[in-house]
Amino acid sequence: MRVALITLGCDKNTVDSERYLAQLLDHGAERVQDPAEAEVIIVNTCGFIDAAKAESIDAIVQAGRLKVDGAAQAVVAVGCMVERHKDELADALPEIDVFLGSSEMEQLVPRLRERGLIGDPVTQHPGVRAYAGDTPHVRYLKISEGCDHGCAFCAIPLMRGKHRSFSLDEIVREAQLLELQGAREVNLVAQDLAHYGRDRRDGVRLPQLLKALVAETSIPWFRNMYLYSAGITPALLEVIASEPRIVRYLDIPIQHASDAVLARMRRPERRKTIREKVRRFRDAVPGLAMRTTCIVGFPGETADDFDQLMEFLEEIQFERVGAFTYSPQEGTRAAALADDVPEDLKRERLERLTELQRAITAERYEARIGSTALALVEHSCDAGDAGEPARARLPWQADDIDGITRLDRAAPAGSFVEVLVTDVADDYDFEARVIREIAPVVPPASRPGRSLPLASIGSFGR
């Protein structure tokens, strides 16, 4: 069986897709890149905001057409949007064969077996994860599922359920698997990394997990993605500041800076506490890069509320800001509020915020010119290719969202080089000169304690 995966939405969906792929490879499937060549097409959907839903529906419809125009015998829609809207989707899209929500992961193989599309397991198990992207040296590691926060605008708890932390041993074993598969950077992901471990009551929180990952693997970079600032502790900051393999980067969503809007959003912090914490984070971790996300056009957002947000962003000077316009999500508390900010005004505010942050990022990035840093090479061009010889990322550039660094000479993809930052290009990118290549660290063939052979690492049943 030839299978194609289409993954939409966040990095947590990427992890889920790699788990789906591992299940299918375990039963003899062969992955193909072109959906038109696949006998089974799996679309992993996102349901976070309206734009993501529209993209997911379009991808499902396009995949369904390949049952006529391509080789597809079955199309399977999975993920967050299906979790919330399975019945409506099944009624609207009868050409789709299987709909599975995020909580029904274990049903994929049985449902395909019912249709005679998949066989019994093969001898060699591919592990809990099978790589499904373009850069095998950059991987994502989900440390928990679900969310207990009650933000008014967010439907994630309705799609992913309550917060559940995975055990330290499970996470370390999976990190070792990713290392064996060639990972050079591992991005820790969850709905809120800072919430990790509270539900397990075994004394293990994010600082202890990070220490274990560093001790039990040779992975050069670990990056923390998406933490509520309310849960960032002095112990966590100390680990980040003292351990060079944990990059000095924090992704903390503030969502707004008007206390009135934050209260309606049911966010846990206010403008003053956010300001104080950002200052404390930067004092504790010199050179720390910080990214945040903001929503514009939330119900009741006045011109003064928006101006407060703009003033706060100019004051705080985040390296990067991801912003989007509010759209009501069925079942959330905010859906009961009047969506009273016109769409054209939402777009205007989004454009103003984006322009302001572009200038702030340029200023922050220009301050990096003349500094030296490690860079992870993403892509090395073939001889004769036009453009830069290689592309890389610096520690303050997260994969796929924070721009790239253009190198002056080629280096192997997945390698580390020491560079001198020479210029800022295209607002969010750097240019850099390679000073030297860093010798790769060869992971040990085995580690006492938690290490397991690749073939023995099965699904965690998540």
ZIVEN-V127854 format. One record per backbone hydrogen bond with DSSP energy under -1.0 kcal/mol. CO is the residue of the C=O (numbers start at 1). NH is the residue of the N-H. E is the energy in kcal/mol with one decimal. If there is no record, write none. Layout:
<<CO	NH	E> <CO	NH	E>>
//
This chain:
<<1	30	-3.0> <2	39	-2.1> <2	40	-2.1> <3	32	-2.5> <4	42	-2.7> <6	44	-3.1> <10	14	-1.0> <11	15	-1.8> <12	16	-1.8> <13	17	-2.7> <14	18	-2.0> <15	19	-1.5> <16	20	-2.5> <17	21	-2.7> <18	22	-1.8> <18	130	-1.2> <19	23	-2.1> <20	24	-2.0> <21	25	-2.9> <22	26	-2.1> <24	27	-1.1> <24	29	-2.2> <25	28	-1.9> <26	122	-2.9> <27	119	-1.0> <30	3	-2.7> <34	37	-2.1> <35	38	-1.2> <36	71	-1.4> <39	73	-3.5> <39	74	-1.6> <40	4	-2.2> <41	76	-3.2> <42	6	-2.9> <43	78	-2.8> <44	8	-2.2> <45	80	-1.2> <49	53	-2.1> <50	54	-2.6> <51	55	-2.1> <52	56	-2.3> <53	57	-2.7> <54	58	-2.3> <55	59	-2.2> <56	60	-2.3> <57	61	-2.6> <58	62	-2.6> <59	63	-2.3> <60	64	-2.4> <61	65	-1.7> <63	66	-1.0> <64	67	-1.5> <65	68	-1.7> <65	69	-2.7> <66	70	-1.1> <66	72	-1.1> <74	41	-2.0> <75	97	-1.3> <75	98	-1.6> <76	43	-2.9> <77	100	-2.6> <78	45	-2.9> <79	83	-2.0> <80	84	-1.4> <81	85	-2.2> <85	89	-2.5> <86	90	-2.7> <87	91	-2.0> <88	92	-2.2> <89	93	-2.4> <93	96	-1.8> <98	77	-2.8> <101	104	-2.0> <104	107	-2.0> <105	108	-1.5> <107	111	-2.4> <108	112	-1.9> <109	113	-2.6> <110	114	-2.1> <112	117	-2.3> <113	116	-2.0> <135	138	-2.2> <137	184	-3.1> <137	185	-2.4> <139	187	-2.8> <141	189	-2.2> <143	166	-2.3> <145	164	-3.0> <151	154	-1.0> <152	334	-2.6> <155	159	-1.3> <156	160	-3.7> <157	161	-1.4> <161	147	-2.4> <164	145	-2.3> <167	171	-2.2> <168	172	-2.7> <169	173	-2.4> <170	174	-2.2> <171	175	-2.4> <172	176	-2.3> <173	177	-2.0> <174	178	-2.4> <175	179	-2.2> <176	180	-2.3> <177	181	-1.6> <178	183	-2.6> <179	182	-1.7> <184	221	-1.6> <185	139	-2.6> <186	223	-2.2> <187	141	-2.6> <188	225	-1.9> <189	143	-1.9> <192	195	-1.5> <193	196	-2.1> <195	198	-1.6> <197	201	-1.3> <205	209	-2.2> <206	210	-2.7> <207	211	-2.1> <208	212	-2.1> <209	213	-2.5> <210	214	-2.3> <211	215	-2.4> <212	216	-2.5> <221	186	-2.5> <222	247	-2.1> <223	188	-2.9> <226	193	-2.4> <228	231	-1.6> <229	232	-1.3> <233	237	-2.2> <234	238	-2.3> <235	239	-1.8> <236	240	-2.3> <237	241	-2.5> <238	242	-2.0> <239	243	-1.9> <243	246	-1.8> <245	222	-2.3> <247	249	-2.0> <248	289	-2.3> <250	291	-2.5> <251	227	-2.7> <254	256	-1.3> <255	295	-2.5> <258	262	-2.9> <259	263	-2.2> <260	264	-1.8> <261	265	-2.4> <262	267	-2.5> <263	266	-1.0> <265	152	-3.0> <270	274	-2.6> <271	275	-2.4> <272	276	-2.4> <273	277	-2.4> <274	278	-2.6> <275	279	-2.0> <276	280	-2.1> <277	281	-2.9> <278	282	-2.2> <279	283	-2.0> <280	284	-2.2> <281	285	-1.9> <285	288	-1.8> <289	250	-2.3> <290	319	-1.8> <290	320	-1.3> <291	252	-2.5> <292	322	-2.8> <293	255	-2.9> <294	324	-1.8> <296	326	-2.4> <298	301	-2.5> <302	306	-2.3> <303	307	-2.4> <304	308	-2.2> <305	309	-1.8> <306	310	-2.4> <307	311	-2.7> <308	312	-2.2> <309	313	-2.4> <310	314	-2.1> <311	315	-1.9> <312	316	-3.1> <313	317	-2.2> <320	292	-1.6> <322	294	-2.2> <324	296	-2.0> <329	332	-2.0> <333	336	-1.5> <334	337	-1.8> <338	340	-2.2> <342	346	-2.3> <343	347	-2.4> <344	348	-2.0> <345	349	-2.6> <346	350	-2.4> <347	351	-2.4> <348	352	-2.2> <349	353	-2.6> <350	354	-2.5> <351	355	-2.3> <352	356	-2.2> <353	357	-2.7> <354	358	-2.1> <355	359	-1.6> <356	360	-2.1> <357	361	-3.2> <358	362	-2.1> <359	363	-2.1> <360	364	-2.7> <361	365	-3.1> <362	366	-2.5> <363	367	-1.2> <365	368	-1.8> <366	369	-1.1> <368	371	-2.2> <371	421	-2.8> <373	419	-2.9> <375	417	-2.3> <376	393	-1.9> <377	414	-2.9> <379	391	-3.0> <382	385	-2.2> <389	381	-2.4> <390	407	-2.6> <391	378	-2.6> <391	379	-1.9> <392	405	-3.2> <393	376	-2.5> <394	397	-2.3> <398	401	-1.2> <398	402	-1.7> <404	430	-2.1> <405	392	-2.8> <406	432	-2.6> <412	415	-2.0> <415	377	-2.9> <416	438	-2.8> <417	375	-2.3> <418	435	-3.3> <418	436	-1.4> <419	373	-1.9> <420	433	-2.6> <421	370	-2.9> <423	431	-2.6> <425	429	-2.2> <426	428	-3.0> <429	425	-2.7> <430	406	-3.2> <431	422	-2.6> <431	423	-1.6> <433	420	-2.5> <436	418	-3.0> <453	456	-1.4> <454	457	-1.6> <456	458	-1.1>>
//
